Amino acid sequence: MATQTTLEALFGGQAAAKVLLFMENYGEGYASWIARTFEMPVSEVQKQLKKFEEAGILVSRPVGTSRVFT
């Protein structure tokens, strides 16, 4: 299992590491849930989720008014 420090080194920061650790633990999630879990700004999480989706690391789908990432 990857550690936060390892993920920070690989992906360039705490936000990236936290998003990936969340996904590893829960399998899927949405920006406000991730942000609330780590007490970080939603905009920071959204930015990272968008980067991961553009890179093909994550995929998303709309669920109601939210976008769920897997």
Secondary structure by P-SEA (a helix, b strand, c coil): cccaaaaaaacccaaaaaaaaaaaacccccaaaaaaaacccaaaaaaaaaaaaaaccbbbbbcccccccc
